[in-house]
Amino acid sequence: MPYSTRVIGTCSRPEPCEIDRRWAMNYAAAIDDRSDVLYDTRSGSVPVHPLILSHPEWESHKAIRDQFGLTAEEMSRGVQVTQDTRIFKPLVSGISTLTTAKVIGVHRHRAGAWATVQNDTKSKDGELLATTISGAIFRDVEVDGEDCPAALPALPRLGAKVGEKVIQQLNIPSTACHVYSECSRIWNPIHTDLGIAEEAGLPGLILHGTATIAMAVSAITAKISGGNPTSISRVAGQLRAMVIVPTELTLTYQVHASDDGDGQVVTFDLATQSGELAIKDGIVEYSNDRS
């Protein structure tokens, strides 16, 4: 069945989520982030990696997917291809959130139907904490209606380069998919069940796209702010090549001064062993007044 543009504007109910210290630390461990600050509970709370919001975003997205008009087989062909998360307030453990999903664009792509969803995460008292805009392609699915691509926020402007380009290796063990699935609370059997993965035509167990980008962000943040993610105000990138575990990825990044002088912007790519880009045109934005 085609993906109809009539679903644009469809919004989910608010998805509640409690981010406690236990889960925050488990999530950090799931992406192999060993920064001490993420596990030091002596002050009562710990900083929270912003990609932990992938769980409530996934849950709110599931709440509306039955309205897309696609079969279960067509839904299984959906592949996330973009991620752009803006964080408006530093995330720390002990917060209660409400996340909604809204379809904001549908258009044709050479590979199928491209759907764009916006997730807004607010505190229980209504304060906007973060907004994620993600794009997914449903392979070989037609579009019903005129193309309505989403209006996307502009990427940050880059200032002068700071230091030299950095190249770093990230080792991804064979257990990464299982640990991330459970500790991030995002379960999809194609990431953890080899039989199901093979039935879907996949060459092995594939690391979640959100895990891949989260690991890159953690590696960069370890060098930029001692591993403390509270200064992060934006994470964006294109999800490209599959990451089959176990493997080694090559992270290449360059630090820039922000155009307004209020922080730093890091541009990065993450390459597989074959040289394909798993993450292309990655961006991590750090604000001085957020730490």
LINSULWO-V716651 format. One record per helix or strand of 3 or more residues. SS is the DSSP state (a for helix, b for strand). FROM is the first residue (numbers start at 1). TO is the last residue. If there is no record, write none. Layout:
ss=SS from=FROM to=TO
ss=SS from=FROM to=TO
This chain:
ss=a from=5 to=7
ss=b from=15 to=19
ss=a from=21 to=30
ss=a from=36 to=38
ss=a from=50 to=62
ss=a from=65 to=68
ss=a from=72 to=75
ss=b from=78 to=87
ss=b from=95 to=109
ss=b from=112 to=123
ss=b from=128 to=139
ss=b from=158 to=172
ss=a from=176 to=184
ss=a from=189 to=191
ss=a from=194 to=199
ss=a from=209 to=224
ss=a from=229 to=231
ss=b from=232 to=239
ss=b from=247 to=258
ss=b from=263 to=271
ss=b from=277 to=287
ss=a from=288 to=290
